């Protein structure tokens, strides 16, 4: 995994949302990064799904699941994993 530490809050959210470290590794490796309020936000687009299936070896169901999530990293620590609830201008402040 890319980050040395995962916060306790993030571990709880990963468990609640059934997101494992392999899926997060795919998100960090192939996803897109956006800066917002001194944090890095990691997301995947639908166009990345087929690439993940072919190159990373995860199932189509797992890849499509990742499109719905984002991960937040601050100061080298993974702080949370959450569900994207809006398609509007995300993280533009």
Steps between C-alpha positions, in 0.01 A plus 500: 500500500618850420454655845694413811207571730126459482298686759269313735208690346602384152533138613144512633370653176683242289339223701153659482527547122670165427801669341821301536861609456527341155217717372655808659835417343330494158337834578833659593693346212256568218273769640507874467618736773339832587628744764240643737565683826849357555384145422530269203175351373530177297225404257444279195302578187287247317753504217757350738286195579593293193868578547482378861330180393763425236817620673442477875316168501195604702147399411262724310278523809792618717614754239151645461473521878811718514340761273254571782768569762767755576788491745650794688867525594646774716863527607579144390212344696191354339223673695175369348327309223157629405223461243466766231150640544499778241613541142512878529822700523689293753790643695520829313546733798 
